[in-house]
Amino acid sequence: MSAVNPPLEPRRRGGLWHHLDFRRLWIGETVSQFGTMISQLALPLVAILVVHASTFEVGLLTAFETAAFLIVGLPAGAWVDRMRFRAVLIVNDVIRAAALGSVPLAQMMGVLTIGQLYAVALVTGISTVFFDVAYQSYLPELVERTLLVEGNAKLQASESVSQIAGPSAGGLLIQVLTAPYAVLVDALSFLWSAAWVLSIQARPPKPERKPDRHLRREIGEGLRFVLGNRLLRSIAMCTGSSNLFSSMALAVFYVLLARDLHLSPGWIGAIMSTSAIGGLVGSLVASRFARRVGQGPAIWISALFIGPCGFVAPFVHRDWTLGLLALAQIGMWMGEVIYNITQVSFRQGLCPPALLGRMNATMRFLVWGTMPLGGFLGGVLGATIGVRETLLVVAIGGSLAFLPVYLSPLRRMRELPAFDDRVPARAG
């Protein structure tokens, strides 16, 4: 007896709180996110404080962290669609744990270099590509499509909580253990995540192996699905341009805080943690906000809200403006999380199950593929025109990123279309 879809747990009062497999996925990802927040702070500080990297080299590290989305972004979707999503998650958690674990080991042996940090960033980035594609494709296998917004909201909430607690804990760990050894916490968190995913009981059947399957054709199917849909195209343009400017900012932001303002790791972690409160608020209000203003308007309004928050960073100093920076980060994260919950849930609900991996990989390729370029440009601009000037360029560009979704039909669509497997697809 073969099943087309895995059996879904019956919907009970309280929604996904009673869904055992979702809880396991949720717990594993929450722990992993907590560790990741530590490494997002620790790796740049390893480069700045331990390896004594230049502004350009720190920007290049940011580029290496996201270069994988250009290198394997498209084929990853086709490969993931051929495999069990659960296995992809476990394997890539283990790979990331091993790569990050090499940093404290190299420091212990006295051989840590910027080249190794580049390699670690690239390897973990490649594994993150596969993990994220499988992760976003796995959720619709575990829960009903009517619960996707709730599921994504809960996952975003835990990510926001980890963003609040993670950098503060990371800053303290870096001060106590030093940055290279704080990375070890992230490595252990990925092993913890793998253990929770391993405990998930649902076993969807392995995708059927088609005798005529062809990688290039399968990649093309994902590209045609995304680029052939005007709504998805506008979302990709908005997110891609926003990610370009945010990665430019990230390339110089820690340089501003650690080198120019001479803030300690503990203070940097506290600032980053405070700013992520907005992400938690966004995850809690996203569903109600989308219901009130409509799904389409929720996407462009939240995208519009993000950009102006970037104008604080170029003018921050070691005084009361640090508090203003935290408030700006709160607003930015609130807008980002509302935007992500709404548009990711729409994408998952729109896509046929057989194309989920390729759709997610194509979107990741388009929207994250701009980030290595942003990291490189941020490093170049930071080294030539200055850190603050680069952040001002970022603020101006980021304020315009909402235009593709605002100028699309999303502006007036209260209800967004969804895939219905009861309706046969039309040819042509």
Protein Blocks (a to p, Z undefined) as FASTA:
>chain_A
ZZfbdcdddddehijmlmmklmmmmmmmmmmmmmmmmmmmmmmmmmmmmnopafklmmmm
mmmmmmmmmmmmmmmmmmmmmpcfklmmmmmmmmmmmmmmmmmmmmmnopacfklmmmmm
mmmmmmmmmmmmmmmmmmmmmpcfklmmmmmmmmmmmmmmmmmmmmmmmmmmmmmnomml
mmmmmmmmmmmmmmmmmmpmbdcddddddfkbcfklmmmmmmmmmmmpmklmmmmmmmmm
mmmmmmmmmmmmmmmmmmmnopafklmmmmmmmmmmmmmmmmmmmmmmmmmnopklmmmm
mmmmmmmmmmmmmmgccdfklmmmmmmmmmmmmmmmmmmmmmmmmmmmmpcfklmmmmmm
mmmmmmmmmmmmmmmmmmmmmmmnopklmmmmmmmmmmmmmmmmmmmmklmmmbacdddf
kbccdeZZ
